[in-house]
Amino acid sequence: EQGLQLLELGGSVEEDYIRIARCFEATRQRCCRLEQDGRRAREQLARVEAERAALEVKLKHARNQVEVEMKKRHRAEAELEKQERKLQLVLELLMREPWGNEALSREQCSVLSALAGRRLGAALAPIRRSSVVDESCQSLLSHSDISYDRTEDDVVRS
């Protein structure tokens, strides 16, 4: 538009051509800058997408690791409970049997009684958590509260 306006104003043709050439040069330089900006933006987008993909892989591995650790923990807690029940049965058997009281000293009997009482109380209580985090944050976050809903991961990519 500027080039057309310059031609309409009159004056020497050479001056008009020089003004038009300067306008074209300014436009060309602006196009070059925009092209460079676009190239930089595409490069930055590629870097960010690569970083996002790497973070998604890390997230997937972390989720899998959490799942594996939760399964290990459940198995360990079940095994602990099983062993505590066995110990409780052995202690009760030792305390009930007449030969057990004769074979054991008074001190051993009192220790077993105390241990049996403590174990019985633990067996009646809900499953204990050995982790400090679970004990201190039980009301805030429990391993049973963790959701693996991946719907927020499904981002529409264009």
FILOLO-548887 format. One record per residue: residue number from 1; residue in one letter; x, y, z of N, C-alpha, C, O in turn. Coordinates in nm, 3 decimals, padded with zeros to 5 digits. Layout:
{site NUM "A" {X Y Z} {X Y Z} {X Y Z} {X Y Z}}
...
This chain:
{site 1 "E" {00.083 -00.119 00.000} {00.000 00.000 00.000} {00.087 00.125 00.000} {00.056 00.223 -00.068}}
{site 2 "Q" {00.196 00.121 00.078} {00.285 00.237 00.082} {00.344 00.264 -00.056} {00.360 00.379 -00.097}}
{site 3 "G" {00.377 00.154 -00.127} {00.434 00.170 -00.260} {00.336 00.237 -00.353} {00.375 00.322 -00.433}}
{site 4 "L" {00.209 00.201 -00.345} {00.107 00.263 -00.430} {00.088 00.409 -00.393} {00.070 00.493 -00.481}}
{site 5 "Q" {00.091 00.439 -00.264} {00.075 00.577 -00.221} {00.191 00.664 -00.270} {00.171 00.779 -00.308}}
{site 6 "L" {00.309 00.608 -00.269} {00.425 00.683 -00.315} {00.414 00.716 -00.464} {00.450 00.826 -00.506}}
{site 7 "L" {00.364 00.622 -00.541} {00.349 00.646 -00.684} {00.245 00.755 -00.712} {00.261 00.833 -00.806}}
{site 8 "E" {00.141 00.758 -00.632} {00.034 00.854 -00.653} {00.078 00.997 -00.617} {00.025 01.093 -00.672}}
{site 9 "L" {00.174 01.011 -00.525} {00.216 01.142 -00.482} {00.292 01.218 -00.591} {00.300 01.340 -00.586}}
{site 10 "G" {00.344 01.149 -00.685} {00.418 01.215 -00.792} {00.563 01.228 -00.755} {00.610 01.160 -00.664}}
{site 11 "G" {00.634 01.312 -00.823} {00.776 01.329 -00.799} {00.853 01.252 -00.903} {00.798 01.205 -01.003}}
{site 12 "S" {00.977 01.240 -00.879} {01.058 01.172 -00.978} {01.038 01.022 -00.967} {01.017 00.969 -00.858}}
{site 13 "V" {01.043 00.957 -01.075} {01.024 00.812 -01.083} {01.137 00.741 -01.010} {01.114 00.640 -00.943}}
{site 14 "E" {01.257 00.791 -01.023} {01.370 00.728 -00.956} {01.353 00.731 -00.804} {01.379 00.632 -00.737}}
{site 15 "E" {01.310 00.844 -00.752} {01.287 00.854 -00.607} {01.177 00.758 -00.564} {01.187 00.695 -00.459}}
{site 16 "D" {01.074 00.746 -00.646} {00.965 00.654 -00.614} {01.016 00.510 -00.612} {00.980 00.433 -00.524}}
{site 17 "Y" {01.099 00.475 -00.710} {01.154 00.340 -00.714} {01.244 00.314 -00.593} {01.245 00.203 -00.540}}
{site 18 "I" {01.319 00.411 -00.551} {01.406 00.397 -00.434} {01.322 00.377 -00.309} {01.353 00.291 -00.225}}
{site 19 "R" {01.217 00.454 -00.296} {01.128 00.438 -00.179} {01.062 00.300 -00.180} {01.053 00.234 -00.077}}
{site 20 "I" {01.017 00.258 -00.296} {00.954 00.125 -00.308} {01.055 00.017 -00.273} {01.023 -00.079 -00.203}}
{site 21 "A" {01.178 00.032 -00.323} {01.282 -00.067 -00.293} {01.310 -00.073 -00.143} {01.329 -00.181 -00.088}}
{site 22 "R" {01.313 00.042 -00.078} {01.335 00.045 00.068} {01.220 -00.024 00.142} {01.242 -00.097 00.238}}
{site 23 "C" {01.098 00.001 00.094} {00.981 -00.066 00.157} {00.990 -00.217 00.140} {00.965 -00.292 00.234}}
{site 24 "F" {01.028 -00.261 00.017} {01.043 -00.404 -00.006} {01.154 -00.463 00.080} {01.141 -00.574 00.132}}
{site 25 "E" {01.263 -00.389 00.097} {01.374 -00.436 00.180} {01.332 -00.446 00.327} {01.365 -00.543 00.395}}
{site 26 "A" {01.258 -00.346 00.375} {01.209 -00.351 00.513} {01.115 -00.470 00.532} {01.119 -00.538 00.634}}
{site 27 "T" {01.030 -00.494 00.434} {00.937 -00.608 00.440} {01.015 -00.739 00.437} {00.983 -00.832 00.511}}
{site 28 "R" {01.117 -00.748 00.351} {01.198 -00.869 00.342} {01.268 -00.896 00.475} {01.272 -01.011 00.521}}
{site 29 "Q" {01.324 -00.791 00.537} {01.392 -00.808 00.665} {01.295 -00.854 00.774} {01.327 -00.939 00.856}}
{site 30 "R" {01.175 -00.797 00.772} {01.074 -00.837 00.870} {01.035 -00.983 00.848} {01.017 -01.058 00.944}}
{site 31 "C" {01.022 -01.023 00.723} {00.991 -01.164 00.692} {01.103 -01.257 00.740} {01.077 -01.364 00.794}}
{site 32 "C" {01.227 -01.214 00.719} {01.341 -01.294 00.765} {01.339 -01.310 00.917} {01.363 -01.418 00.969}}
{site 33 "R" {01.311 -01.199 00.987} {01.303 -01.207 01.135} {01.191 -01.301 01.177} {01.208 -01.382 01.269}}
{site 34 "L" {01.076 -01.290 01.111} {00.964 -01.377 01.146} {00.996 -01.523 01.116} {00.957 -01.613 01.191}}
{site 35 "E" {01.067 -01.547 01.008} {01.108 -01.683 00.975} {01.203 -01.738 01.081} {01.190 -01.854 01.121}}
{site 36 "Q" {01.297 -01.656 01.125} {01.390 -01.699 01.230} {01.315 -01.725 01.361} {01.342 -01.822 01.431}}
{site 37 "D" {01.221 -01.638 01.393} {01.141 -01.657 01.514} {01.063 -01.788 01.506} {01.055 -01.863 01.604}}
{site 38 "G" {01.006 -01.814 01.389} {00.932 -01.939 01.370} {01.022 -02.060 01.384} {00.982 -02.160 01.444}}
{site 39 "R" {01.143 -02.053 01.330} {01.239 -02.163 01.340} {01.276 -02.188 01.486} {01.279 -02.301 01.533}}
{site 40 "R" {01.305 -02.078 01.557} {01.338 -02.092 01.700} {01.221 -02.150 01.778} {01.241 -02.233 01.867}}
{site 41 "A" {01.101 -02.108 01.747} {00.983 -02.160 01.817} {00.964 -02.309 01.789} {00.931 -02.385 01.879}}
{site 42 "R" {00.987 -02.352 01.662} {00.976 -02.495 01.630} {01.082 -02.576 01.702} {01.055 -02.686 01.750}}
{site 43 "E" {01.204 -02.522 01.710} {01.312 -02.591 01.782} {01.279 -02.603 01.930} {01.300 -02.708 01.992}}
{site 44 "Q" {01.228 -02.495 01.987} {01.192 -02.497 02.129} {01.077 -02.596 02.152} {01.077 -02.668 02.252}}
{site 45 "L" {00.981 -02.598 02.061} {00.870 -02.693 02.072} {00.922 -02.836 02.067} {00.876 -02.920 02.144}}
{site 46 "A" {01.015 -02.864 01.977} {01.071 -02.999 01.967} {01.143 -03.037 02.096} {01.130 -03.151 02.143}}
{site 47 "R" {01.219 -02.943 02.155} {01.288 -02.972 02.282} {01.188 -03.000 02.394} {01.204 -03.094 02.471}}
{site 48 "V" {01.085 -02.917 02.401} {00.986 -02.933 02.508} {00.909 -03.064 02.490} {00.880 -03.133 02.588}}
{site 49 "E" {00.876 -03.099 02.366} {00.807 -03.226 02.343} {00.896 -03.345 02.379} {00.847 -03.444 02.434}}
{site 50 "A" {01.025 -03.336 02.349} {01.117 -03.444 02.386} {01.127 -03.456 02.538} {01.129 -03.566 02.593}}
{site 51 "E" {01.133 -03.342 02.605} {01.138 -03.342 02.752} {01.009 -03.400 02.811} {01.013 -03.477 02.907}}
{site 52 "R" {00.895 -03.362 02.753} {00.767 -03.414 02.799} {00.761 -03.565 02.782} {00.716 -03.637 02.871}}
{site 53 "A" {00.808 -03.614 02.666} {00.808 -03.758 02.641} {00.897 -03.830 02.743} {00.861 -03.936 02.794}}
{site 54 "A" {01.013 -03.772 02.772} {01.103 -03.833 02.871} {01.037 -03.835 03.009} {01.050 -03.933 03.082}}
{site 55 "L" {00.968 -03.726 03.044} {00.900 -03.721 03.174} {00.785 -03.821 03.180} {00.758 -03.880 03.285}}
{site 56 "E" {00.716 -03.840 03.068} {00.608 -03.940 03.065} {00.664 -04.080 03.088} {00.602 -04.160 03.158}}
{site 57 "V" {00.780 -04.109 03.030} {00.843 -04.239 03.051} {00.881 -04.255 03.198} {00.859 -04.361 03.257}}
{site 58 "K" {00.939 -04.150 03.256} {00.976 -04.155 03.399} {00.852 -04.176 03.485} {00.855 -04.253 03.581}}
{site 59 "L" {00.744 -04.107 03.451} {00.619 -04.121 03.527} {00.567 -04.264 03.519} {00.522 -04.320 03.619}}
{site 60 "K" {00.571 -04.321 03.399} {00.525 -04.459 03.381} {00.609 -04.555 03.466} {00.556 -04.644 03.532}}
{site 61 "H" {00.742 -04.535 03.463} {00.830 -04.621 03.544} {00.803 -04.603 03.693} {00.800 -04.700 03.769}}
{site 62 "A" {00.782 -04.479 03.734} {00.755 -04.453 03.875} {00.623 -04.518 03.918} {00.615 -04.576 04.026}}
{site 63 "R" {00.522 -04.508 03.834} {00.393 -04.573 03.866} {00.409 -04.723 03.877} {00.355 -04.786 03.968}}
{site 64 "N" {00.484 -04.781 03.783} {00.506 -04.925 03.789} {00.583 -04.962 03.915} {00.553 -05.063 03.978}}
{site 65 "Q" {00.682 -04.883 03.952} {00.761 -04.911 04.072} {00.674 -04.901 04.197} {00.686 -04.983 04.288}}
{site 66 "V" {00.587 -04.801 04.202} {00.496 -04.787 04.316} {00.406 -04.910 04.325} {00.382 -04.963 04.434}}
{site 67 "E" {00.357 -04.954 04.211} {00.269 -05.071 04.211} {00.344 -05.195 04.261} {00.290 -05.272 04.341}}
{site 68 "V" {00.467 -05.213 04.214} {00.548 -05.327 04.257} {00.574 -05.320 04.408} {00.562 -05.419 04.479}}
{site 69 "E" {00.611 -05.201 04.456} {00.639 -05.184 04.598} {00.514 -05.206 04.683} {00.522 -05.262 04.793}}
{site 70 "M" {00.399 -05.162 04.633} {00.274 -05.185 04.708} {00.244 -05.334 04.718} {00.200 -05.382 04.822}}
{site 71 "K" {00.267 -05.407 04.609} {00.245 -05.552 04.613} {00.341 -05.619 04.711} {00.302 -05.707 04.788}}
{site 72 "K" {00.468 -05.575 04.708} {00.566 -05.630 04.803} {00.524 -05.601 04.947} {00.534 -05.687 05.034}}
{site 73 "R" {00.477 -05.480 04.970} {00.437 -05.441 05.104} {00.319 -05.526 05.151} {00.317 -05.572 05.265}}
{site 74 "H" {00.221 -05.546 05.064} {00.105 -05.627 05.102} {00.147 -05.770 05.134} {00.100 -05.830 05.231}}
{site 75 "R" {00.239 -05.825 05.051} {00.287 -05.961 05.079} {00.363 -05.967 05.212} {00.347 -06.060 05.290}}
{site 76 "A" {00.445 -05.865 05.236} {00.522 -05.862 05.361} {00.430 -05.848 05.482} {00.452 -05.912 05.585}}
{site 77 "E" {00.328 -05.763 05.469} {00.233 -05.746 05.580} {00.156 -05.875 05.606} {00.130 -05.911 05.720}}
{site 78 "A" {00.118 -05.944 05.497} {00.047 -06.071 05.513} {00.138 -06.174 05.580} {00.094 -06.249 05.668}}
{site 79 "E" {00.263 -06.177 05.539} {00.358 -06.271 05.599} {00.382 -06.237 05.747} {00.390 -06.327 05.830}}
{site 80 "L" {00.393 -06.110 05.778} {00.411 -06.068 05.917} {00.291 -06.111 06.001} {00.307 -06.164 06.111}}
{site 81 "E" {00.174 -06.088 05.950} {00.053 -06.126 06.023} {00.048 -06.278 06.044} {00.012 -06.326 06.152}}
{site 82 "K" {00.086 -06.352 05.941} {00.089 -06.498 05.951} {00.189 -06.544 06.056} {00.159 -06.632 06.137}}
{site 83 "Q" {00.307 -06.484 06.057} {00.409 -06.521 06.155} {00.368 -06.481 06.296} {00.394 -06.554 06.392}}
{site 84 "E" {00.303 -06.366 06.310} {00.254 -06.325 06.442} {00.150 -06.421 06.494} {00.148 -06.452 06.613}}
{site 85 "R" {00.061 -06.470 06.405} {-00.040 -06.568 06.448} {00.026 -06.697 06.492} {-00.013 -06.757 06.592}}
{site 86 "K" {00.128 -06.741 06.417} {00.201 -06.863 06.455} {00.267 -06.845 06.591} {00.259 -06.933 06.676}}
{site 87 "L" {00.332 -06.732 06.610} {00.400 -06.704 06.737} {00.298 -06.702 06.850} {00.324 -06.754 06.959}}
{site 88 "Q" {00.185 -06.640 06.825} {00.081 -06.633 06.927} {00.034 -06.774 06.965} {00.016 -06.804 07.083}}
{site 89 "L" {00.015 -06.859 06.866} {-00.029 -06.996 06.895} {00.077 -07.072 06.975} {00.044 -07.145 07.068}}
{site 90 "V" {00.203 -07.055 06.938} {00.311 -07.122 07.011} {00.316 -07.073 07.155} {00.330 -07.152 07.248}}
{site 91 "L" {00.305 -06.942 07.174} {00.309 -06.887 07.309} {00.191 -06.938 07.392} {00.207 -06.973 07.509}}
{site 92 "E" {00.073 -06.940 07.331} {-00.045 -06.990 07.404} {-00.029 -07.137 07.439} {-00.065 -07.179 07.549}}
{site 93 "L" {00.026 -07.214 07.346} {00.049 -07.357 07.371} {00.148 -07.376 07.486} {00.126 -07.458 07.574}}
{site 94 "L" {00.256 -07.299 07.484} {00.355 -07.310 07.592} {00.295 -07.273 07.727} {00.326 -07.335 07.829}}
{site 95 "M" {00.209 -07.172 07.729} {00.151 -07.126 07.854} {00.047 -07.225 07.907} {00.028 -07.236 08.028}}
{site 96 "R" {-00.021 -07.297 07.818} {-00.129 -07.389 07.861} {-00.077 -07.525 07.904} {-00.131 -07.586 07.996}}
{site 97 "E" {00.025 -07.572 07.838} {00.075 -07.707 07.865} {00.139 -07.715 08.003} {00.217 -07.628 08.042}}
{site 98 "P" {00.106 -07.819 08.076} {00.167 -07.834 08.208} {00.317 -07.858 08.199} {00.393 -07.809 08.283}}
{site 99 "W" {00.359 -07.931 08.101} {00.504 -07.957 08.087} {00.580 -07.829 08.050} {00.698 -07.814 08.080}}
{site 100 "G" {00.507 -07.736 07.983} {00.571 -07.611 07.944} {00.606 -07.529 08.067} {00.714 -07.471 08.073}}
{site 101 "N" {00.516 -07.522 08.163} {00.542 -07.445 08.285} {00.653 -07.510 08.367} {00.731 -07.440 08.431}}
{site 102 "E" {00.659 -07.643 08.365} {00.763 -07.712 08.442} {00.900 -07.695 08.377} {01.001 -07.682 08.446}}
{site 103 "A" {00.903 -07.696 08.242} {01.031 -07.689 08.171} {01.088 -07.547 08.172} {01.209 -07.527 08.157}}
{site 104 "L" {01.001 -07.451 08.190} {01.046 -07.312 08.186} {01.061 -07.257 08.327} {00.988 -07.294 08.419}}
{site 105 "S" {01.155 -07.168 08.343} {01.173 -07.104 08.472} {01.064 -06.999 08.491} {00.993 -06.964 08.396}}
{site 106 "R" {01.050 -06.949 08.614} {00.949 -06.845 08.641} {00.975 -06.721 08.557} {00.882 -06.658 08.505}}
{site 107 "E" {01.102 -06.686 08.544} {01.136 -06.567 08.466} {01.095 -06.585 08.320} {01.040 -06.494 08.258}}
{site 108 "Q" {01.123 -06.703 08.267} {01.085 -06.730 08.128} {00.933 -06.729 08.112} {00.881 -06.679 08.013}}
{site 109 "C" {00.863 -06.783 08.211} {00.716 -06.782 08.204} {00.661 -06.640 08.208} {00.568 -06.608 08.133}}
{site 110 "S" {00.718 -06.554 08.293} {00.668 -06.417 08.301} {00.699 -06.341 08.171} {00.617 -06.261 08.125}}
{site 111 "V" {00.816 -06.366 08.112} {00.850 -06.302 07.984} {00.753 -06.348 07.876} {00.702 -06.268 07.798}}
{site 112 "L" {00.728 -06.480 07.872} {00.634 -06.533 07.772} {00.493 -06.479 07.795} {00.423 -06.449 07.698}}
{site 113 "S" {00.451 -06.466 07.919} {00.319 -06.410 07.947} {00.309 -06.266 07.898} {00.211 -06.227 07.834}}
{site 114 "A" {00.412 -06.189 07.929} {00.412 -06.050 07.884} {00.413 -06.042 07.732} {00.340 -05.962 07.672}}
{site 115 "L" {00.495 -06.126 07.670} {00.503 -06.128 07.525} {00.371 -06.174 07.464} {00.325 -06.118 07.365}}
{site 116 "A" {00.310 -06.275 07.522} {00.182 -06.324 07.472} {00.075 -06.216 07.484} {-00.006 -06.199 07.393}}
{site 117 "G" {00.074 -06.144 07.596} {-00.025 -06.037 07.613} {-00.006 -05.925 07.512} {-00.102 -05.873 07.457}}
{site 118 "R" {00.120 -05.889 07.488} {00.148 -05.783 07.391} {00.112 -05.828 07.250} {00.052 -05.752 07.175}}
{site 119 "R" {00.146 -05.950 07.215} {00.116 -06.001 07.081} {-00.034 -06.015 07.060} {-00.085 -05.990 06.951}}
{site 120 "L" {-00.104 -06.056 07.165} {-00.249 -06.071 07.153} {-00.313 -05.936 07.127} {-00.405 -05.925 07.045}}
{site 121 "G" {-00.266 -05.835 07.195} {-00.319 -05.700 07.171} {-00.288 -05.654 07.030} {-00.370 -05.588 06.967}}
{site 122 "A" {-00.169 -05.687 06.980} {-00.132 -05.647 06.844} {-00.213 -05.724 06.742} {-00.248 -05.671 06.637}}
{site 123 "A" {-00.245 -05.851 06.773} {-00.322 -05.931 06.678} {-00.465 -05.882 06.668} {-00.528 -05.892 06.563}}
{site 124 "L" {-00.518 -05.828 06.778} {-00.655 -05.778 06.776} {-00.665 -05.640 06.713} {-00.772 -05.601 06.666}}
{site 125 "A" {-00.555 -05.567 06.714} {-00.555 -05.432 06.657} {-00.554 -05.442 06.505} {-00.517 -05.545 06.450}}
{site 126 "P" {-00.594 -05.334 06.438} {-00.585 -05.335 06.291} {-00.440 -05.350 06.246} {-00.347 -05.331 06.324}}
{site 127 "I" {-00.424 -05.385 06.121} {-00.290 -05.406 06.068} {-00.204 -05.283 06.093} {-00.242 -05.171 06.060}}
{site 128 "R" {-00.087 -05.307 06.151} {00.004 -05.196 06.180} {00.080 -05.160 06.054} {00.104 -05.243 05.967}}
{site 129 "R" {00.116 -05.034 06.048} {00.198 -04.986 05.937} {00.337 -04.961 05.993} {00.352 -04.888 06.091}}
{site 130 "S" {00.436 -05.020 05.933} {00.571 -05.002 05.983} {00.637 -04.876 05.930} {00.741 -04.833 05.980}}
{site 131 "S" {00.579 -04.816 05.831} {00.638 -04.698 05.769} {00.606 -04.574 05.850} {00.492 -04.554 05.892}}
{site 132 "V" {00.706 -04.491 05.871} {00.687 -04.365 05.942} {00.592 -04.275 05.865} {00.509 -04.206 05.924}}
{site 133 "V" {00.604 -04.275 05.734} {00.519 -04.190 05.651} {00.374 -04.229 05.668} {00.288 -04.143 05.684}}
{site 134 "D" {00.345 -04.360 05.664} {00.208 -04.404 05.677} {00.152 -04.368 05.814} {00.036 -04.329 05.825}}
{site 135 "E" {00.233 -04.381 05.919} {00.183 -04.351 06.052} {00.158 -04.203 06.070} {00.059 -04.164 06.132}}
{site 136 "S" {00.245 -04.119 06.016} {00.231 -03.976 06.037} {00.133 -03.911 05.941} {00.079 -03.805 05.972}}
{site 137 "C" {00.108 -03.972 05.828} {00.023 -03.910 05.726} {-00.097 -03.999 05.692} {-00.155 -03.985 05.584}}
{site 138 "Q" {-00.134 -04.089 05.780} {-00.240 -04.185 05.749} {-00.367 -04.116 05.706} {-00.435 -04.162 05.614}}
{site 139 "S" {-00.403 -04.005 05.773} {-00.528 -03.939 05.738} {-00.516 -03.859 05.608} {-00.616 -03.833 05.542}}
{site 140 "L" {-00.394 -03.821 05.572} {-00.375 -03.743 05.451} {-00.366 -03.829 05.326} {-00.428 -03.799 05.224}}
{site 141 "L" {-00.287 -03.935 05.335} {-00.266 -04.017 05.217} {-00.236 -04.159 05.261} {-00.144 -04.184 05.338}}
{site 142 "S" {-00.313 -04.249 05.212} {-00.292 -04.389 05.240} {-00.264 -04.458 05.108} {-00.309 -04.412 05.003}}
{site 143 "H" {-00.190 -04.567 05.112} {-00.159 -04.634 04.986} {-00.285 -04.683 04.918} {-00.285 -04.701 04.796}}
{site 144 "S" {-00.394 -04.704 04.992} {-00.519 -04.745 04.929} {-00.590 -04.628 04.862} {-00.680 -04.649 04.782}}
{site 145 "D" {-00.549 -04.503 04.895} {-00.610 -04.385 04.834} {-00.547 -04.349 04.700} {-00.600 -04.266 04.627}}
{site 146 "I" {-00.435 -04.411 04.668} {-00.365 -04.375 04.545} {-00.445 -04.426 04.426} {-00.480 -04.543 04.419}}
{site 147 "S" {-00.471 -04.335 04.335} {-00.548 -04.370 04.216} {-00.454 -04.369 04.096} {-00.368 -04.282 04.083}}
{site 148 "Y" {-00.473 -04.465 04.010} {-00.392 -04.472 03.891} {-00.475 -04.439 03.769} {-00.454 -04.494 03.661}}
{site 149 "D" {-00.569 -04.349 03.786} {-00.652 -04.304 03.676} {-00.566 -04.229 03.578} {-00.505 -04.127 03.612}}
{site 150 "R" {-00.559 -04.278 03.457} {-00.470 -04.218 03.358} {-00.546 -04.127 03.262} {-00.493 -04.090 03.158}}
{site 151 "T" {-00.670 -04.089 03.297} {-00.747 -04.004 03.206} {-00.684 -03.868 03.190} {-00.693 -03.808 03.083}}
{site 152 "E" {-00.618 -03.815 03.296} {-00.557 -03.684 03.282} {-00.430 -03.691 03.197} {-00.379 -03.588 03.153}}
{site 153 "D" {-00.380 -03.813 03.174} {-00.261 -03.828 03.090} {-00.297 -03.823 02.943} {-00.210 -03.796 02.859}}
{site 154 "D" {-00.422 -03.847 02.909} {-00.463 -03.850 02.770} {-00.490 -03.710 02.720} {-00.604 -03.664 02.715}}
{site 155 "V" {-00.384 -03.643 02.684} {-00.395 -03.506 02.636} {-00.403 -03.511 02.485} {-00.327 -03.582 02.419}}
{site 156 "V" {-00.495 -03.435 02.430} {-00.508 -03.432 02.285} {-00.389 -03.357 02.229} {-00.364 -03.242 02.263}}
{site 157 "R" {-00.317 -03.424 02.143} {-00.197 -03.364 02.084} {-00.226 -03.331 01.939} {-00.280 -03.413 01.863}}
{site 158 "S" {-00.190 -03.212 01.902} {-00.212 -03.174 01.763} {-00.085 -03.127 01.699} {-00.084 -03.091 01.581}}
